[in-house]
Amino acid sequence: MTIDVDRPIAEILEKNPKAAEVFLRFGMHCLGCIAASGETVRQAAEVHGIDLEELQRELAKL
């Protein structure tokens, strides 16, 4: 799965619900909150102090 880190988390989850497992593993627990609907993967990684490239690699494995 190719991940565009500038897409909203909600869009990523809609395309592949298994992405939730990866987000949760990285400590991103607010997947259902209003912020997730508009927040991009890049923004969320920044806010949570997550290595964006590592997150992207893990999501790409799905």
C-alpha positions in Angstrom: 0.0 0.0 0.0 1.5 3.3 -1.0 0.9 6.0 1.6 0.6 9.7 0.8 1.5 11.2 4.2 -0.3 14.4 3.2 -3.6 12.6 3.1 -6.0 12.7 6.1 -5.7 9.7 8.5 -9.5 9.1 8.0 -8.9 8.6 4.3 -6.0 6.1 4.9 -8.3 4.2 7.3 -11.1 4.2 4.8 -8.9 2.7 2.1 -7.3 0.1 4.5 -8.9 -0.4 7.9 -5.8 -2.5 8.9 -3.9 0.7 9.0 -5.5 1.3 12.4 -3.3 -1.4 13.9 -0.2 0.4 12.7 -1.4 3.8 14.0 -2.2 2.3 17.3 1.1 0.6 17.6 2.8 4.0 17.1 0.7 5.5 19.9 -1.9 7.3 17.7 -5.0 6.3 19.7 -7.4 9.0 18.6 -8.3 7.5 15.3 -12.0 8.1 15.7 -11.8 11.7 17.0 -12.7 14.7 14.9 -9.0 15.6 14.4 -8.3 12.4 12.5 -10.9 13.3 9.9 -8.8 16.3 8.8 -5.4 15.7 10.2 -2.8 14.3 7.8 -0.5 11.5 8.6 2.4 13.9 8.5 0.7 16.3 10.9 -0.2 13.5 13.3 3.3 12.1 13.3 4.6 15.6 14.1 2.2 16.1 17.0 2.9 12.7 18.4 6.7 12.9 17.9 6.7 9.9 15.6 9.4 9.2 13.0 7.4 9.8 9.8 9.6 7.6 7.5 9.3 4.7 9.9 5.5 5.1 10.1 5.3 5.3 6.4 7.4 2.1 6.0 5.1 0.2 8.4 2.0 1.4 6.6 3.4 0.5 3.3 3.7 -3.2 4.4 -0.1 -3.5 4.5 
